[in-house]
Amino acid sequence: MRKQTTRREVLRGSLAVAGLGVLGTPYWALPALAQGETLVPFTDLPANANFVPAPDRRLLDIRTIDGPFTPKDQFFTTQHYGHPEIDPAAFRLSVSGLVVRPTSLSLDDLRRMGGVELIAGFECSGNRRPLQGLCGNGRWTGVPLRAVLDRAGVKPEAREFVFFGADHGQEEVEFRTQKYTVDQQFGRSLSREKALSPEPFLAYALNGEPLTRHQGFPLRLVVPGWYGVANVKWLSQIHLQDDQYLGKYQARWYRTLKGETINGETKWTEAAVTHMQLKSFIARVARAGDRHNVLGVVLHDGTPLKSVEVRVDEGPWQPATLDRSTNGKYSWKLFSYSWSGCHGRRTHAGFARHRRQREDPADRGGAGDQEDLPRRQLAASAQGDDRLTSPVVDDRPATSGVVNCAAYAQGRRLADLPLCDVSDALQASDRFVWIGLYEPNAEILRQVQQEFGLHDLAVEDALSAHQRPKLEQYDGSLFVVLRTAQLGSERQLEFGETHLFVGPRYLISVRHGSAKSHVALRARCEATPDLLSKGPGFVLYALMDFIVDQYLPVVEGLEQQLDELEEQIFGEHFTRDTTARIYHLKRDLLALKRAVSPLVDVCNRLMRFDFAVIPEDTRLYFRDIYDHVLRVNEMIDTLRELLTTALEANLSLISVSQNEDTKRLAAWAAIIAVPTMIAGIYGMNFDGMPELRWTYGYPVVMGLMVAACAGLFIGFKRSGWL
């Protein structure tokens, strides 16, 4: 009986091995067949199996797996509209639709955004026995999708994010009983929630080398934990829209059909192909005498594994050994198992379980109890001697507030961790963890509190939010509250909060309401390991600098609104809306002032006071933030003064305008008063008025009225009253 290997033991070993990788030591290589070993062939694998029928159709021969990463010339590929050739110099990624700034990015532009690495394995949704060759695992280099979307600016009404490849072809589309032949690009879409999450990735390199034409050169989408169809190759356009995308490969192909019996009646449900189901299979069996060495593969959607077990014939289940080099969250997992016995027909079964899975010993001979989820069994057999089986199950984690949780050593990312394994990761003294939470519930925060011993008052503040920016010191840790600000699509000011717990071995960020994720920031920090090696103190600086830098575009946006108001004020277009806009702008500036002003004291304390969690050589960095905060604070004060002046000028100009109107009315009243007076005199009809019977009386009176009115008009005109 083998010793039981727990997930925590596996994780602890994985981090240690990753640390060797940081030092440049090759941490793992699966050896080729040892001397005296022979490969046990699969009986259901045709002798003439062709794994590369064409350059654009290639399968991985799983028997040749000899390392954690699939070589680029062996990585599986398929095609829908052929494999286009794209000139990298002319390539542009277009981001269009419901974005604030329609964007066009060259390959160099994307590279300048940061070269982040992602280890991810996946399979085609059509991957089946006996070959199981539509799968692979790679080290992808590129930029998080969220960073590109942040650069373009996502409008609130964008709901569907469509990814188009450069490959296209003729399709027959039926519309109102008529069929039309149209040219369509290959396209797949993601929901807003998924597209703006930290996982989706734009890759331009595989295993340290540029993508090949057959792997989607120059750019492809990678959605970790999803089936391969979502990983759009030759990515040329990202289009944001508010209605559902119904392209062929989204709405009509790559669908699942599942029947469920309800009250004796079968109900059929159709759904899109998205998350990979948990799947394990045997890749090869090598024999040396009576000893059999089994190599297997587990593919899953990133949910942590609890164990992988193997049994021979109807014997007991035995723990397999998970390979330490494939511990990445979205990496495929390689496992091995060895047993000794006589030749003859044998049955090997591999069984993979997730961490949250219930175990029913009575059912382990099948696929196990996977929280009442459906399961199916895939089988492959070894010629003459060995029959190999592996079940496929599915178990997806519930949504939580944990966005990212990773361990770092010497400035390099070692592994992604579940919260429950953080203690094990911190057993080595040279490591720290960086945890990102977004609007977590009380349960998550209590779990974090227990893991790191956070103070009750700080946890209560982080849970309730609505805090003033501040810096508080507790036993051996700091609690920092910052307010984020950004201008929305309607140029309205939107605030959020970021709470930071900083200790000697950890940094925990808790975001509330902030639309700006920390994905790009984390990528930039990981791209400078010499600085990240300074520990949580440097991460605190990076986060504060990131948030303070977001104030400048906000202030510039408010300044632009003030310029527009000044043009309106001095352009003599006076409306009630102008005064209302001035008051709204004054209110926004006051709110921004309340967010920025306390940071002057926070930065000053971080620079001058001796906090144990911030090394001496890191304190100098906070001087840079201090300067930025002072600059933003002064800009806000200047804008407030200008706005006060603009309000006074607006009121003065309105008063002057009203005086001008009064003068015009008075001038016209005076002009009209002259003929009115003369007409009133001669309208009294007295008998003793000689002018009434004078022959020239009427023309003289009319001439007098016209002359008087004309004289008054000329006089008022010259004086500026008219």
C-alpha positions in Angstrom: 0.0 0.0 0.0 1.4 3.4 -1.0 1.5 6.3 1.4 -1.5 8.6 1.0 -0.4 11.9 -0.6 -2.5 14.9 0.3 -3.2 18.0 -1.8 -1.2 20.2 0.7 1.8 17.9 0.4 1.6 18.0 -3.3 1.3 21.8 -3.3 4.2 22.2 -0.8 6.5 20.2 -3.1 5.3 22.0 -6.1 6.3 25.4 -4.7 9.7 24.1 -3.7 10.3 22.8 -7.2 9.0 26.1 -8.7 11.6 27.9 -6.6 14.3 25.9 -8.3 12.9 27.0 -11.6 13.4 30.6 -10.6 17.1 29.9 -10.0 17.4 28.5 -13.5 17.6 24.8 -12.6 15.6 22.5 -14.9 13.0 21.3 -12.5 11.6 18.3 -14.3 11.9 16.2 -17.4 10.1 13.0 -17.8 12.8 10.5 -18.9 12.5 8.5 -22.1 11.9 4.8 -21.8 14.5 3.4 -19.4 16.9 0.6 -20.4 15.0 -2.6 -20.6 11.6 -1.0 -20.8 9.2 -1.7 -23.6 6.1 0.3 -24.5 2.8 -1.6 -24.1 0.8 -0.9 -27.3 -2.9 -0.1 -27.2 -5.0 -2.8 -29.0 -7.7 -0.3 -30.1 -5.1 2.0 -31.7 -4.8 1.1 -35.4 -1.3 0.2 -36.5 -1.5 2.7 -39.3 -2.8 5.6 -37.2 -1.8 8.9 -38.8 -1.4 11.6 -36.3 -0.5 14.3 -38.9 -2.9 13.8 -41.9 -2.2 17.4 -43.0 -0.3 20.4 -41.6 -3.6 22.0 -40.5 -4.8 18.8 -38.9 -2.5 17.4 -36.3 -3.0 15.2 -33.2 -0.7 14.7 -30.3 0.6 11.2 -29.9 0.0 11.0 -26.2 2.4 8.0 -25.9 5.3 10.5 -26.6 4.6 12.9 -23.8 8.0 13.6 -22.2 7.6 16.9 -20.3 5.1 19.3 -18.9 4.8 21.3 -22.1 3.7 20.1 -25.5 6.3 21.2 -28.2 4.9 23.6 -30.7 5.4 21.2 -33.6 3.4 18.6 -31.7 0.6 20.8 -30.3 -2.7 19.6 -31.7 -4.5 21.7 -34.3 -7.6 21.6 -36.4 -9.3 24.0 -38.9 -12.6 25.4 -39.8 -11.9 27.8 -42.7 -8.2 27.0 -43.3 -5.1 28.4 -41.8 -4.5 32.0 -43.2 -1.0 33.5 -43.6 -0.8 36.9 -42.0 1.9 39.5 -42.4 3.0 40.5 -38.9 4.0 44.0 -40.1 0.5 44.7 -41.4 -1.3 43.0 -38.5 -3.7 45.1 -36.4 -6.0 43.9 -33.7 -9.2 46.0 -33.9 -11.3 46.7 -30.8 -14.7 48.1 -31.9 -18.3 48.4 -31.0 -19.4 49.6 -27.6 -16.1 51.0 -26.5 -15.1 54.5 -25.4 -12.1 54.6 -27.7 -12.1 52.4 -30.8 -8.6 50.9 -30.8 -6.2 49.4 -33.3 -3.1 47.6 -31.9 -0.1 46.2 -33.7 1.8 43.2 -32.5 4.5 45.5 -31.1 1.8 47.5 -29.3 0.7 44.3 -27.6 4.2 43.3 -26.7 4.8 46.7 -25.1 1.8 46.2 -22.9 3.8 43.5 -21.0 4.9 39.9 -21.6 2.9 37.9 -19.1 3.1 34.1 -19.0 0.2 31.7 -18.5 0.4 28.0 -18.3 -2.7 26.4 -19.7 -3.7 23.1 -21.1 -6.9 22.3 -23.0 -8.5 19.8 -25.3 -10.9 20.0 -28.2 -14.5 19.3 -27.2 -14.3 16.5 -29.8 -11.4 14.8 -28.2 -12.2 11.1 -28.0 -10.7 7.7 -27.6 -8.8 5.8 -28.7 -6.3 8.6 -29.7 -7.1 11.3 -27.2 -4.7 13.4 -29.3 -6.7 16.7 -29.5 -5.1 18.1 -26.4 -1.9 19.8 -25.3 -0.3 22.0 -22.6 1.7 25.1 -23.2 3.4 28.1 -21.6 1.7 31.0 -23.3 3.1 34.5 -23.4 0.9 37.6 -24.1 -1.2 40.2 -22.4 -4.4 39.7 -20.3 -7.5 40.5 -22.3 -8.7 42.8 -19.6 -5.7 45.1 -20.1 -6.6 45.6 -23.8 -10.3 46.2 -22.9 -9.3 48.7 -20.2 -7.3 50.6 -22.8 -10.3 50.8 -25.2 -12.8 51.5 -22.4 -15.8 49.3 -22.1 -19.2 51.0 -22.2 -21.8 49.9 -19.6 -24.2 48.7 -22.2 -21.7 46.2 -23.7 -23.0 42.7 -22.9 -21.5 40.4 -25.5 -17.8 40.3 -26.4 -17.2 38.7 -29.9 -13.8 37.5 -31.0 -13.3 37.2 -34.8 -10.5 35.3 -36.4 -8.9 36.2 -39.7 -10.0 32.8 -41.2 -13.3 33.0 -43.1 -15.4 31.0 -45.5 -18.7 30.7 -47.3 -21.8 29.7 -45.3 -25.4 29.1 -46.1 -27.7 31.0 -43.8 -31.4 30.6 -43.8 -33.5 33.8 -43.2 -37.3 33.8 -43.4 -37.4 30.5 -45.4 -34.8 31.9 -47.9 -31.2 30.6 -48.0 -28.4 33.0 -48.6 -24.7 32.3 -49.2 -22.5 34.7 -47.2 -18.9 35.1 -46.3 -18.4 34.7 -42.5 -15.4 34.9 -40.2 -14.9 32.3 -37.5 -16.2 33.8 -34.3 -16.9 33.0 -30.7 -18.2 35.2 -27.9 -17.8 35.6 -24.2 -20.2 37.2 -21.7 -19.2 40.6 -20.1 -18.5 38.9 -16.8 -16.1 36.3 -18.3 -14.4 38.8 -20.7 -13.6 41.2 -17.9 -12.4 38.5 -15.5 -8.7 38.0 -15.0 -8.5 34.7 -16.9 -8.9 35.4 -20.7 -5.6 35.9 -22.3 -4.2 37.2 -25.7 -1.2 35.0 -26.6 1.5 35.8 -29.1 4.0 33.2 -28.1 4.0 29.5 -27.1 6.8 27.9 -25.0 8.9 31.0 -25.5 8.7 31.2 -29.3 6.3 33.1 -31.6 3.1 31.2 -32.4 3.3 29.1 -35.6 0.9 29.7 -38.4 -1.0 26.6 -37.4 -1.3 27.8 -33.8 -2.9 31.1 -34.8 0.1 33.4 -35.6 0.3 36.3 -34.8 -2.3 36.3 -32.0 -4.8 34.0 -30.5 -7.3 34.1 -27.6 -6.8 31.6 -24.7 -9.6 31.1 -22.2 -8.1 28.9 -19.5 -10.2 26.0 -18.3 -12.4 26.1 -21.4 -12.5 23.8 -24.4 -10.3 24.7 -27.3 -13.0 26.1 -29.5 -13.1 29.3 -27.3 -9.4 29.9 -28.0 -9.9 31.8 -31.3 -6.8 31.7 -33.5 -5.6 34.4 -35.9 -7.5 36.9 -33.7 -8.2 40.0 -35.7 -11.1 41.8 -34.1 -12.8 42.1 -30.8 -16.3 43.6 -31.2 -18.5 44.6 -28.2 -22.2 44.6 -28.6 -25.4 44.5 -26.5 -27.2 41.7 -28.3 -26.4 38.0 -28.4 -23.9 36.8 -31.0 -25.4 34.0 -33.2 -22.5 32.9 -35.5 -22.4 29.4 -36.8 -19.7 28.1 -34.4 -21.4 29.9 -31.5 -25.0 29.1 -31.9 -25.2 26.0 -34.2 -22.0 24.1 -33.8 -20.2 23.2 -30.6 -23.3 22.6 -28.5 -24.1 20.0 -25.9 -27.5 18.2 -25.7 -28.4 16.7 -22.4 -31.6 14.7 -21.6 -33.1 14.7 -18.1 -36.1 12.7 -17.0 -38.6 14.8 -15.0 -41.9 13.2 -13.9 -41.4 10.3 -16.3 -40.8 12.7 -19.3 -37.5 13.4 -20.9 -36.6 17.0 -21.2 -33.7 18.0 -23.5 -31.5 21.0 -22.7 -29.0 22.5 -25.2 -26.1 24.5 -24.0 -22.9 26.1 -25.3 -19.5 24.3 -25.0 -17.6 26.2 -22.3 -15.8 24.8 -19.2 -13.9 21.6 -19.6 -15.2 18.6 -17.7 -12.8 16.8 -15.4 -11.2 14.1 -17.4 -8.4 11.5 -16.9 -6.9 9.0 -19.3 -3.9 6.7 -19.5 -1.2 8.0 -21.9 1.1 5.0 -21.9 2.2 2.0 -20.0 5.9 0.9 -20.1 6.9 -2.6 -18.9 10.3 -3.7 -17.5 10.1 -7.3 -16.5 7.2 -7.6 -14.1 7.1 -3.9 -13.3 4.6 -1.7 -15.1 5.0 2.1 -15.1 1.8 4.0 -15.9 1.7 7.6 -17.1 -1.7 9.4 -17.1 -3.1 12.9 -17.9 -5.8 14.9 -16.1 -7.6 17.7 -17.9 -9.8 20.1 -15.9 -11.2 23.6 -15.7 -8.8 24.8 -13.0 -10.7 23.5 -10.0 -8.0 22.1 -7.5 -7.6 18.4 -7.5 -8.1 16.4 -4.4 -6.4 13.2 -5.5 -5.7 10.9 -8.5 -6.0 7.2 -7.8 -5.3 4.0 -9.8 -6.3 0.5 -9.4 -5.3 -2.8 -11.1 -8.0 -5.3 -11.9 -10.5 -5.3 -9.0 -7.9 -4.5 -6.4 -8.0 -1.5 -4.0 -7.6 2.1 -5.2 -4.1 3.4 -4.7 -2.9 7.0 -4.8 -1.0 8.0 -7.9 1.9 10.5 -7.8 1.0 13.9 -9.2 3.9 15.4 -11.1 5.2 18.6 -9.5 6.0 20.3 -12.7 2.3 20.5 -13.7 1.0 22.2 -10.6 -0.3 25.4 -12.4 -4.0 26.1 -11.9 -4.9 25.6 -15.6 -2.1 23.2 -16.5 -2.8 19.6 -17.4 -1.8 17.3 -14.5 0.5 14.4 -15.2 0.4 11.5 -12.8 2.3 8.2 -12.6 1.8 4.9 -10.9 4.0 1.7 -10.8 3.0 -1.8 -9.9 4.6 -5.2 -10.1 2.9 -8.4 -11.2 2.8 -11.3 -13.7 1.8 -10.9 -17.3 -1.7 -11.4 -18.5 -4.7 -9.3 -19.2 -4.9 -6.6 -16.6 -7.3 -3.7 -16.0 -5.9 -0.3 -15.0 -8.4 2.4 -13.9 -7.5 6.0 -13.2 -9.7 8.2 -11.0 -9.4 11.9 -10.5 -11.3 13.8 -7.8 -11.8 17.5 -7.1 -11.2 19.0 -3.7 -14.9 19.6 -3.0 -16.0 16.1 -4.1 -17.8 13.7 -1.8 -16.4 10.2 -1.7 -18.7 7.2 -1.7 -16.6 4.1 -1.2 -19.4 1.9 -2.5 -19.3 3.6 -5.8 -15.6 4.0 -6.5 -15.6 1.0 -8.8 -17.5 3.2 -11.3 -16.8 6.9 -11.5 -17.3 7.8 -7.9 -19.8 10.1 -6.4 -19.2 13.5 -8.0 -21.8 15.6 -6.1 -24.6 13.9 -8.1 -23.2 15.2 -11.4 -23.4 13.0 -14.6 -20.3 10.9 -15.4 -19.3 8.8 -18.2 -16.4 6.3 -18.8 -13.9 6.3 -21.5 -11.8 3.2 -22.1 -8.7 2.3 -24.0 -7.0 -1.1 -23.9 -3.4 -2.2 -24.0 -2.6 -5.0 -26.4 -2.6 -8.5 -24.9 -1.8 -7.5 -21.4 -3.4 -4.3 -20.1 -6.8 -2.6 -20.3 -6.8 1.0 -19.4 -9.9 3.0 -18.3 -10.4 6.5 -17.1 -13.7 8.2 -16.1 -14.7 11.8 -17.0 -16.5 13.8 -14.4 -17.5 17.5 -14.0 -17.4 19.6 -10.9 -17.3 23.4 -11.2 -16.6 25.7 -8.3 -19.1 28.3 -7.0 -18.4 31.9 -7.7 -16.5 33.6 -4.9 -14.8 36.9 -4.2 -11.3 35.6 -4.7 -9.9 37.1 -7.9 -6.3 36.0 -7.5 -4.2 34.3 -5.0 -0.6 33.6 -5.8 2.7 32.8 -4.0 5.9 34.6 -4.8 9.6 34.0 -4.1 12.6 36.1 -5.2 10.2 38.3 -7.1 8.8 35.5 -9.3 5.3 33.9 -9.2 5.5 30.3 -8.0 1.9 29.1 -8.1 -1.8 30.0 -7.8 -3.2 28.9 -4.5 -6.6 28.2 -3.0 -7.0 30.2 0.3 -6.9 27.0 2.4 -3.4 26.2 1.2 -1.8 29.6 1.9 -0.3 28.4 5.2 1.6 25.6 3.5 2.9 28.0 0.9 4.3 30.4 3.6 6.3 27.7 5.4 9.4 28.8 3.4 10.7 32.1 4.8 11.5 33.6 1.5 7.9 33.6 0.2 4.9 35.9 0.4 1.4 35.8 -1.0 -0.6 38.4 -2.9 -4.3 37.9 -2.6 -6.9 39.9 -4.6 -10.5 40.0 -3.4 -13.4 41.7 -5.1 -16.5 42.5 -2.9 -16.0 39.3 -0.8 -18.7 38.1 1.5 -18.3 37.8 5.2 -17.3 34.1 5.0 -14.4 34.8 2.7 -13.1 37.6 4.9 -13.4 35.5 8.0 -11.4 32.8 6.3 -8.7 35.3 5.4 -8.8 36.7 8.9 -8.2 33.3 10.4 -5.4 32.6 8.0 -3.4 35.8 8.7 -4.7 36.9 12.1 -6.2 40.2 10.9 -7.7 42.6 13.4 -11.5 42.5 13.9 -11.9 46.3 13.4 -10.0 46.2 10.1 -12.0 43.3 8.8 -15.2 45.0 9.7 -14.1 48.1 7.8 -13.2 46.0 4.8 -16.5 44.3 4.8 -18.7 47.3 5.2 -16.7 49.7 3.0 -17.7 53.4 2.9 -14.5 54.4 4.8 -12.4 57.5 4.7 -8.9 57.1 3.3 -6.6 56.3 6.2 -3.6 54.3 7.5 -3.9 52.2 10.6 -1.3 50.1 12.3 -2.1 46.9 14.1 0.2 44.3 15.6 2.8 43.6 12.9 0.5 44.8 10.1 -0.9 47.8 8.3 -4.4 48.5 7.1 -4.7 51.1 4.3 -7.9 52.4 2.9 -7.9 54.1 -0.5 -10.7 55.6 -2.6 -10.6 54.9 -6.4 -12.1 57.4 -8.9 -12.9 57.3 -12.5 -15.2 59.1 -15.0 -18.1 56.9 -16.3 -19.4 56.8 -19.9 -21.6 59.8 -19.2 -18.6 61.6 -17.7 -20.1 61.2 -14.2 -17.7 60.7 -11.3 -17.7 57.1 -10.0 -16.0 56.2 -6.7 -14.9 52.8 -5.3 -12.8 51.7 -2.4 -9.7 49.5 -2.1 -8.6 48.2 1.3 -5.1 46.8 1.8 -3.9 44.5 4.5 -0.1 44.5 4.6 2.0 42.1 6.6 5.6 40.9 6.4 4.6 37.9 4.3 1.3 38.9 2.7 -0.6 41.6 0.9 -4.4 41.4 0.6 -6.4 43.8 -1.5 -10.2 44.1 -1.1 -11.9 46.1 -3.9 -15.4 47.5 -3.6 -17.1 49.1 -6.6 -13.9 49.8 -8.5 -14.2 48.9 -12.2 -10.4 49.0 -12.7 -9.0 45.5 -12.1 -5.4 44.8 -10.9 -4.6 42.3 -13.6 -2.4 44.6 -15.7 -0.8 46.0 -12.5 0.1 42.4 -11.3 1.5 41.7 -14.7 3.7 44.8 -14.6 5.0 43.8 -11.1 5.7 40.3 -12.2 7.7 41.7 -15.2 10.1 43.4 -12.8 11.1 40.6 -10.4 14.0 42.6 -8.9 11.5 45.1 -7.5 8.8 42.5 -6.7 11.5 40.7 -4.6 11.3 43.6 -2.1 8.1 41.9 -0.9 4.6 43.2 0.2 6.0 46.7 0.8 6.7 47.2 -2.9 3.3 45.7 -3.8 1.7 48.3 -1.5 3.6 51.0 -3.3 2.6 49.6 -6.7 -1.1 49.5 -5.7 -1.1 53.0 -4.2 0.7 54.4 -7.2 -1.8 52.6 -9.5 -4.7 54.2 -7.7 -3.2 57.6 -7.5 -2.3 57.6 -11.2 -6.0 57.1 -11.9 -6.8 60.5 -10.3 -4.9 62.4 -13.0 -7.3 61.4 -15.9 -10.2 62.2 -13.6 -8.9 65.7 -12.8 -8.1 66.3 -16.5 -11.6 65.2 -17.4 -13.1 67.6 -14.9 -10.8 70.4 -16.2 -12.1 69.7 -19.7 -15.6 70.1 -18.4 -14.6 73.4 -16.8 -13.2 74.6 -20.1 -16.5 73.8 -21.8 -18.3 75.7 -19.1 -16.1 78.7 -19.5 -16.7 78.7 -23.3 -20.4 78.6 -22.6 -20.3 81.4 -20.0 -18.2 83.8 -22.0 -19.9 82.8 -25.3 -23.0 84.7 -24.1 -25.1 81.5 -24.1 -26.7 81.8 -20.7 -29.0 79.1 -19.5 -30.1 77.7 -16.2 -28.3 74.5 -17.0 -24.9 76.3 -16.9 -25.4 77.2 -13.3 -26.6 73.7 -12.4 -23.5 72.2 -14.2 -21.2 74.4 -12.2 -22.7 73.3 -8.9 -22.5 69.6 -10.0 -18.9 70.1 -10.9 -18.2 71.8 -7.6 -19.7 68.8 -5.8 -17.6 66.3 -7.8 -14.4 68.3 -7.0 -15.3 68.3 -3.3 -15.9 64.6 -3.3 -12.6 64.0 -5.1 -10.9 66.4 -2.6 -12.1 64.2 0.2 -10.7 61.1 -1.5 -7.3 62.7 -2.2 -6.5 65.0 0.7 -6.1 62.3 3.4 -3.5 60.5 1.2 -1.1 63.4 1.9 -0.9 62.3 5.5 -0.9 58.6 4.6 2.1 59.0 2.3 3.9 61.2 4.7 3.6 58.6 7.4 4.7 55.8 5.1 7.8 57.8 4.2 8.8 59.0 7.6 7.7 56.4 10.2 9.4 53.1 10.8 6.9 50.4 9.9 8.4 46.9 10.1 6.4 45.6 7.1 8.0 48.2 4.8 11.8 47.8 4.3 14.0 50.8 4.4 14.9 50.7 0.7 11.2 50.6 -0.2 10.2 53.8 1.7 11.8 56.0 -0.9 9.2 54.8 -3.4 6.4 56.4 -1.4 8.0 59.8 -2.0 7.0 59.4 -5.6 3.4 58.8 -4.6 3.6 61.7 -2.1 4.6 64.0 -5.0 1.8 62.8 -7.2 -0.8 63.2 -4.4 0.4 66.8 -3.8 0.2 67.6 -7.5 -3.3 66.1 -7.8 -4.4 68.0 -4.6 -3.1 71.3 -5.9 -4.8 70.7 -9.3 -8.1 70.1 -7.5 -7.6 73.3 -5.4 -6.9 75.2 -8.5 -9.9 73.9 -10.3 -12.1 74.7 -7.3 -10.9 78.3 -7.3 -11.4 78.5 -11.0 -14.8 77.1 -10.6 -15.7 79.6 -7.9 -14.5 82.4 -10.2 -16.5 80.9 -13.1 -19.6 80.8 -10.9 -19.1 84.4 -9.9 -18.4 85.4 -13.5 -21.5 83.6 -14.6 -23.7 85.3 -12.0 -22.1 88.7 -12.9 -22.6 88.2 -16.6 -26.2 87.1 -16.0 -26.7 90.3 -13.9 -25.1 92.4 -16.6 -27.3 90.7 -19.2 -30.3 91.5 -17.2 -29.3 95.2 -16.9 -28.8 95.3 -20.7 -32.3 94.0 -21.1 -33.7 96.6 -18.7 -32.0 99.4 -20.6 -33.4 98.3 -23.9 -36.9 98.1 -22.4 -36.5 101.6 -20.9 -35.3 103.1 -24.2 -38.2 101.6 -26.1 -40.6 102.8 -23.4 -39.2 106.4 -23.7 -39.5 106.3 -27.5 -43.1 105.1 -27.4 -44.0 107.6 -24.6 -43.5 110.7 -27.0 -46.2 109.8 -29.6 -48.4 108.5 -26.8 -48.2 111.8 -25.0 -48.9 113.9 -28.1 -51.7 111.7 -29.1 -53.1 112.0 -25.6 -53.0 115.8 -25.7 -54.8 116.1 -29.0 -57.2 113.4 -28.0 -58.9 115.6 -25.3 -61.2 117.2 -27.8 -61.3 120.7 -26.2 -63.1 123.4 -28.3 -60.4 126.0 -27.7 -57.6 124.1 -29.5 -56.8 126.1 -32.6 -54.5 123.5 -34.1 -57.5 121.2 -34.6 -58.8 123.4 -37.4 -55.5 124.3 -38.9 -55.0 123.1 -42.4 -51.4 121.9 -41.7 -52.1 120.7 -38.2 -52.2 117.0 -38.9 -49.0 116.7 -41.0 -47.1 119.0 -38.5 -48.1 116.8 -35.5 -47.2 113.6 -37.3 -43.9 115.0 -38.4 -43.2 116.1 -34.8 -43.9 112.6 -33.5 -41.7 110.9 -36.1 -38.9 113.5 -35.5 -39.1 113.1 -31.7 -39.0 109.2 -31.9 -36.1 109.3 -34.4 -34.2 111.6 -32.3 -34.7 109.5 -29.2 -33.8 106.3 -31.1 -30.5 107.8 -32.4 -29.7 109.1 -28.9 -30.3 105.7 -27.3 -28.4 103.9 -30.0 -25.3 106.1 -29.6 -25.4 105.6 -25.8 -25.5 101.8 -26.2 -29.0 101.3 -24.8 -30.2 99.9 -28.1 
